[in-house]
Amino acid sequence: MKKNAWWCSAGLSALALSLALAGCDGGAGEGGGDSGPGDPAPARDKVTKMIEELDRICREQTVYMVGPEKGARLAELVRAHEPSVVVECGTALGYSGLWIARELEKLGKGRLISIELDADRARQAREHFEQAGLSSRVEVRTGDARELVRKIREEVDFLFLDCNYSNYEPCYSGIEDRLKDGALLVADNAGIGAVGMQDYLDRVRSRHESETEWFEIDLPWGKRDAMEVTIFRKAAR
Ligand SMILES: C[S@@+](CC[C@H](N)C(=O)[O-])C[C@H]1O[C@@H](n2cnc3c(N)ncnc32)[C@H](O)[C@@H]1O
């Protein structure tokens, strides 16, 4: 698997550097070989196998997922931020959710609420989390994320947007009240989908500290893309 190492190189902004520091350990999140408080090694190996299996299935069936480079970065961000509640809009088969939930399990805290419109995908994702031994960390909710985020009552400290570009702004607006000060917002496809999510990008870039992180990726449907990583500040709303 190709390592996503660019953010450990020189020339990073203060935001990228502060977010990256806890993750600059040589990519321990990828192989799953190290031990952590809430996750014995055998359980992690099951997750790694499931991630690799889903990687293969998604490529074969053209189920758009983040891929290993962005998946590893997501994991690093979770590790650095230590969130209690992560919300993902756009579960698909659970690929990115596995990268996130594995880190939560390693941290021994936190849970993921992942929302998927397609009932059959949501069902498959639940099975994948179950098989990976991570179902206690993840709740997959079926429905339109633009509506379901409004029903989340708890405070959220990590939001991952990956559910059709035009939905990013309504998902963000729907959950903004429950974002903790300092919450991390990560928006996938900020490179290839920038035009479609322009309203969202304008909003976070104009009010919060926000970075566009570029990735060389190796997916059948793309070779270069970005994620927008934002630190949400309540005072800047
Ligand atoms: C790019 S895929 C998500 C990939 C996933 N995050 C991963 O990396 O494994 C986008 C998913 O969003 C779902 N979706 C589209 N519109 C949605 C909405 N309004 N609410 C919830 N999910 C939606 C699609 O059905 C699709 O499965």
PDBQT file of the ligand as one rigid body, heavy atoms in Angstrom, charges set to zero:
ROOT
HETATM    1  C1  LIG A 301     -18.530   8.520  -2.095  1.00  0.00    +0.000 C 
HETATM    2  S1  LIG A 301     -19.671   7.445  -1.371  1.00  0.00    +0.000 S 
HETATM    3  C2  LIG A 301     -19.099   7.363   0.302  1.00  0.00    +0.000 C 
HETATM    4  C3  LIG A 301     -17.831   6.625   0.432  1.00  0.00    +0.000 C 
HETATM    5  C4  LIG A 301     -17.414   6.312   1.846  1.00  0.00    +0.000 C 
HETATM    6  N1  LIG A 301     -17.323   7.496   2.653  1.00  0.00    +0.000 N 
HETATM    7  C5  LIG A 301     -16.066   5.634   1.803  1.00  0.00    +0.000 C 
HETATM    8  O1  LIG A 301     -15.064   6.298   1.580  1.00  0.00    +0.000 OA
HETATM    9  O2  LIG A 301     -16.052   4.410   1.968  1.00  0.00    +0.000 OA
HETATM   10  C6  LIG A 301     -21.068   8.455  -1.226  1.00  0.00    +0.000 C 
HETATM   11  C7  LIG A 301     -22.227   7.768  -0.539  1.00  0.00    +0.000 C 
HETATM   12  O3  LIG A 301     -23.142   8.784  -0.131  1.00  0.00    +0.000 OA
HETATM   13  C8  LIG A 301     -24.435   8.284  -0.243  1.00  0.00    +0.000 C 
HETATM   14  N2  LIG A 301     -25.357   9.423  -0.283  1.00  0.00    +0.000 N 
HETATM   15  C9  LIG A 301     -25.666  10.235  -1.329  1.00  0.00    +0.000 A 
HETATM   16  N3  LIG A 301     -26.522  11.191  -0.943  1.00  0.00    +0.000 NA
HETATM   17  C10 LIG A 301     -26.749  10.979   0.369  1.00  0.00    +0.000 A 
HETATM   18  C11 LIG A 301     -27.540  11.625   1.337  1.00  0.00    +0.000 A 
HETATM   19  N4  LIG A 301     -28.293  12.686   1.022  1.00  0.00    +0.000 N 
HETATM   20  N5  LIG A 301     -27.555  11.148   2.599  1.00  0.00    +0.000 NA
HETATM   21  C12 LIG A 301     -26.801  10.066   2.926  1.00  0.00    +0.000 A 
HETATM   22  N6  LIG A 301     -26.023   9.417   2.057  1.00  0.00    +0.000 NA
HETATM   23  C13 LIG A 301     -25.999   9.857   0.789  1.00  0.00    +0.000 A 
HETATM   24  C14 LIG A 301     -24.403   7.450  -1.514  1.00  0.00    +0.000 C 
HETATM   25  O4  LIG A 301     -25.446   6.496  -1.527  1.00  0.00    +0.000 OA
HETATM   26  C15 LIG A 301     -23.012   6.828  -1.436  1.00  0.00    +0.000 C 
HETATM   27  O5  LIG A 301     -23.052   5.542  -0.869  1.00  0.00    +0.000 OA
ENDROOT
TORSDOF 0
